[in-house]
């Protein structure tokens, strides 16, 4: 696959993304994550699992895995500053993250602190 043809196909996605409700910061990483360029992307800033889902639900085509408590050791050891994708269906990993980042805060059941 040549660089020109791959970038051409990514460029062709712009009209598609302009008619979706998806934020633009998801459009380019998703397009690159599903292209031949995926092998060149270094996840130094964001921890994202595109395969090997631990939560019993496989990633949808073109979407990252949901993160759950089984991913906690990977989250703790990554040098990344950000992580994706947390969902309400796996609250224990969100609670673990809050407690690790803010150990002195007390969290209400709705996720707010008091």
Secondary structure, 3 states (H helix, E strand, C coil): CCHHHHHHHHHCHHHHHCCCCCCHHHHHHHHHHCCHHHHHCCCCCEEECCCCCCCCCCCCCCCCCCCCHHHHHHHHHCCCCEEECCCHHHHHHHHHHHHHHCCCCCECCCCCEC
